[in-house]
Amino acid sequence: MRNYLTLALKVLTRRKFFTFISLFGVSVTLLVLMVFTAIADNVFSPRAPESRFDRVLCAYAVGWYGDGGTSHSGWPSYAFLDKYVRTLPGAEKVAVFTTPEGTAIYKDGRRTDAILRTTDGEYWRILDFRFLEGRALTNADDTQGAYVAVITDKLREQLFGGKVKAEGQTISIDGRPFRVVGVVKRVPAMRLAGYADVWVPLRTLAPSGFETEMLNGHYQGIVLAKSRADFPRLRREFATRIAAIKPIDPRFTTVKSSLDTTFQFFARMFAPGNQYDPNRVLFTASFFSILALLFMALPALNLVIIGLSRILERSSEIGVRKAFGAPRGALIRQFVLENLVLTFLGALIGFVLSGIVLAILNGTVPIVNGGLDLNVRIFFYAMLIAAFFGVVSGLYPAWRMSRLHPVAALRGGVL
Amino acid sequence: MIKLENIDKVYRTARVETLALHNINLDVPSGEFVSVMGPSGCGKSTLLNLIGLLDRPTAGTLAIDGQNVETSERKLARVRNEKLGFVFQTFHLVPDLKVIDNVEIPLLYRKMSGAQRRKLAAAALDRVGLSSRMQHFPTQLSGGQQQRVAIARAIVGKPRILLADEPTGNLDSAMGDEIMDILHELNREEKTTIVMVTHDDRFARRTDRIVRLFDGRRVA
C-alpha cells in the first residue's frame, strides 16, 4: 500500500498541469455537490429545533377529490388535524400549528416585518428550541388564549436593539398587545416546522369557525412516535381513518392524506403526477441521484481521458510489473487507488471550499439564518461521493492498462 | 529446469506472417548459465520472452521446472512471480520510486508483510553492493548501478531462473564486467539457472554454453 501511495503522489506531481485540471474539476464538482448536500442535510436531517424529527411524522397536506376531476388540495385545516391526527392512538405527542406567514409587529410605533406562527403547547414539547430568555408557550396559554409571545434573538435585536432584555416587554401583533415570555435562538428557514420569528398561542389569532372548518386551512400537524418502529402502525391507523371519512361538502367523495417524514413530504410536493402516489419518493430520490451523476459525468470523463493518456507514459512500469508476476486484478487495484488519491484530494479541497461558500451563504442570505454548516455526516457523504467518483472514473483506464501485453508494454506500449 | 520442444513462434498481422522462431529445442538443466547469441532480428529476445512466459509459443511445448506451462494468464503470472527473474537491457526501473521500492516490486504480489519485504529488498541490494543507495532514486545512479538495482529486483524473490536480455548492452565494458561478475556469482553461489541474450562474444564465452540462433532457427 505504501509503495502504491508513494507512487500515486509522485505521478500527481509529475504532470502538474494535468493534475491541476483534474483536481480543479473534481473539487469544483464536489464543492457544488457538497453545498447541495449541506442544504439537503439541513432540511432533512434532525437538527435543532427539530432534533426529534427522526421519529416525527408530518401531516402537511390533504386532498379532497370529487367526481369529474374536482379537487381541492393544500395545507390541512385545524379541525381535520384535531379530529384525525391529534387523537391517533400510540402517538407520544401530537402538535398542531400554523404555517409561517408574514406579519407586522409594532413596538413604540415602529413597524417590523416578521414571520409568525401560532402554535399549541405540544409544539414546544416536540421541538427543542434553545431558550435565551424565559419560557415556552404552554397548553394553558393556548386554551386560555393568553396574549403571550416567544420571539427569536434576531427579532429581539430588531425590536429592542442591542442588549436589552425582551422578556416582560409588550409588542403589538395584529393590533393586539402580546407580552414576550421567551426568547429563542434564531431558526433557519429550512426547518419546515421550526422556522419563524415570533410564536403566539394558536387560539389568540385563530379565525372564527377554525374548530369546525374541515376543508380549508393553513395548519401543520406533527406526530412524535415513541420510536420509528411505530411509523407503519401510525400510518396504517391514519389511512384507515382517512378512508372512512365521508366529506360533508357534496363536491367531494374521497379524501387523501398521509403521514410523511420531512423528505417524503418534499418528494410529494416535488414529483409530478398524483401527489399521493407512493412512488413519488422513489422518483424524487432517483431524480436527484441521476442529476448528481450527470453533474459528475463531465469531470469523470476528463479523469478517464487523462487516465488513458497516462497509459503510454506508464507502459514500461506496467511491463515490469507484469513480468514480475502482477496479476491483472493487482494492476487494476493499483491504478484505481491512484485515481482515488486524486479524487480524495479533490474532495478535501472541495470540502474546504464548500465550507467557505456555506459561510458566505450564511452571512449573506437572510432566510438561511446561519443554519448551514458542515459536519461529520456531510464529510462522510463527501468521501462517499469521492470514492464512487474515483472508482468509476479510474476503472476503465485501469482495465485498459491491465490488458497491455507485457512484451509490448516493455517495448513502449501499444494499446 | 527449462525445456523447449519443437517451439514455433509466428507473428501474424492482417497482411504479413512472420516466422520468428522455428522448431526450437532446448534443454537447460538446473544451475546452468547459458548465453544466446545471434544477429539482430534472429529471434533471441522472442526466445527469452517465451521462456519468461511473457509471450506464448504458436506451437510446441515449454516446461519450466518440470511443469508444462499451457495455462491461464493468472497462473502464468504466479510462475513468473515465484520462479523467474528478469534483467532488461534498458533496466526498466520505475523512476518515481526509490531504489528500495523498485526492488520490492516482485514481492508486492506475494503474501508478505511490509517489514519482511523491506528486509528482503535490503538484503538483495546488499548482495549487489548497493546498500548505501537504498533511498536514492534511479536517476541519481550511474548506468551500472541502475543495472545492479535491476538485478537486485530480479533476485529479491529468490527465483530459480534468471533471464537477462542483453544486460550489458547499455553499459561500458568496465560496468559490463561488473554486471557479469555479479551474474556469475549468483550462478555459482545460489545455483541460479541463467539464460542471457548477448551480442558480446567476450561475455558469452564466460558462460557454460552458447546457443546460437539464425533466422529463427537454432544453429548451435
Interface residues (C-beta under 8 A of the other chain):
Chain A: M1 R2 N3 T6 L7 K10 V11 R14 S316 E317 G319 V320 R321 K322 A323 F324 G325 A326 P327 R328 A330 H405 P406 V407 L410
Chain B: N49 G52 L54 D55 E73 R74 A77 R78 V79 R80 N81 E82 G85 F86 F88 H92 V94 D96 L97 D101 E104 I105 P106 L108 Y109 G114 R153 G157
